[in-house]
């Protein structure tokens, strides 16, 4: 039997398909280490484009004592975990270490199990993925003793030989970036489709009001793109999707209370939205009370405090008007996984161009507009402008010059103790 189909990248691709299937109805997210995004696994040992496409997206994420081959978050099926019941609201952070046949025809299964165990300092569940023909009974005994799952890979078939118990751990900054992406608020290419916060404030009001939500949004000139408003409202935490349809979250309830207190009814509040239709004026100046409400909502979005904090740090270092290139470079130094997940598109081509095998950022690539997430550099940045946090609004990546696109705080907080 050829060992080429049982190399480490091949084994990992099959394991990922088992743990994180493409047609997953539940929200989940996983990245494979940047070493698998390169053309060669080892000198002279190429990784096929098919395998790289299956393994994408890539990121270099530290979990526990090292960088697992795969890290992701998803509600796993019962046959993958040694538990009867899993917390439905807090899916496990999963780490996978893969091993394949080397040039001398061996597989270091034991090392894969030990490495997976080392990730349990921060992961909730860990697996070793190895060729089925290489697993011994002593390997399985070791895995049980160390609470590591064993995935036996034979081509596309993956058998679960050992199931791990879910453990509770505090995640690192890197791991939190992956959990953020797997949450209802993660930044993906399908997150924010609209660039004005009023569109997202209007959605919970129309949802609460009597009548058809889409018809109300159109009647009061809030927004015509109902699906984008619904999706963005969920990303901002104003609504959540259920089997019965969208419903208000506590933050969405507060938007309704604000409308009732200010206008007496949600329909009267929606009537105010017509005056703001297609206005380019900053929202906090156009409608100050509503703009401040939008500011509180946007601030509650998990990415916002991080971005503002790091812009404040740059300002303190004398970089008062950083370009997008400068900002992403700085952010990657302090929060590497967040920088990649927030700003860089998740395609195999983009991540492979932007990150080397060790996860280092190729800064020259950052001058290319087509590597950036539109939801961050366009829609989210525009919202940060409208709520008064940034000096400039966002732009579609195709209209973007990353070297001159400015990310500047409108009101940096000066350090009274600085010289």
Secondary structure, DSSP 8 states (H G I E B T S, - for coil): --SGGGSHHHHHHHHHHHHS-TT-SS--EEEE-GGGGSSEEETTEE--HHHHHHH-SB---EETTEE-SEEEE----GGGBS-S---TTS--EEEEEEE---TTS---HHHHHHHHHHGGGT-SEEEEEEEGGG--HHHHHHHHHHT-EEEEEETTEEEEEE-B--------HHHHHHHHHHSTT---TTS---S-HHHHHHHHHHHHSSS-HHHHHHHTTS-S-HHHHHHHHHHTTSEEEETTEEEE-HHHHHHHHHHHHHHSSHHHHHHHHGGGTT--S-HHHHSHHHHHHHHHHHHHSHHHHHHHHHHHHHHHTT-SSEEHHHHHHHHHHHSHHHHHHHHB--SHHHHHHHB-TT--B-GGGGG-GGGB-HIIIIIIHHHHHHTTSBSS----GGG--TTT-EE-BSS----TT--
